[in-house]
Structure formats: structure tokens, C-alpha cells
Amino acid sequence: MTIKRLHTNTRMSQAVIANGFVFLAGQVATDTAKDVAGQTREILDKIDALLAESGTDKTKIVQATIWLADHTTFEQMNSVWDAWVPAGHAPARACVESALARPAFTVEIGVVAVA
């Protein structure tokens, strides 16, 4: 089996392609001054770009995990998520409240897609 890693450093890879799947690291916003909706949009743009670089797209996402720093922002995040997910292609998904790596991050999203 061949394993391909994209944007790798000593700690992690942003994408790993293996056994017909693409595994993305949890993505966070670069501009943490944005609200939850803004951070979610930025993250989904990053996911689109990483999936494209990996030879796939959001219609092939099979699993998503979303971490929110504050569960009261669930609807704000979902308003962006729901507009982004193509009709008929909703992945299996979990969404939990969690302390994130930095206080300025309000949302983090990781996905697994078919390559």
C-alpha cells in the first residue's frame, strides 16, 4: 500500500492519502478575528482546497467531525455547513463542544473522503 502525505511537518500532515481514502487533519481558521460563521467558511475553503489537491472533492466526504468551542454557536456553524454540503452528499457527522488548541479558535473541522 502506498501512503502519500501532503503539507507534512514534524508534527502532522494536512492530508494523508491511503488505501483509497483521504484523511484531513482538523482544519482551523487563519483569521481568528472572524465569528463562528466566518471561521467555518474559511475552514470549508481550506477543506475544498486540500481535497482538490488530493484528487477528490466534498461530494466524496464520508465522515466529518466538528469541534465547537461553544455549543451555543451550533446553529451559526450549521448555517454555513448546510449551504456548503452538496444536496444528497451529507457525510456521517459528529459535532461536539470542546476546548480547542487556542482560545481564538471557535471551530475545527476534520473530514475523511474517498480518494
Secondary structure, 3 states (H helix, E strand, C coil): CCEEEEEECCCCEEEEEECCEEEECCECCCCCCCCHHHHHHHHHHHHHHHHHHCCCCHHHEEEEEEEECCHHHHHHHHHHHHHHCCCCCCCEEEEEECCCCCCCCCEEEEEEEEC
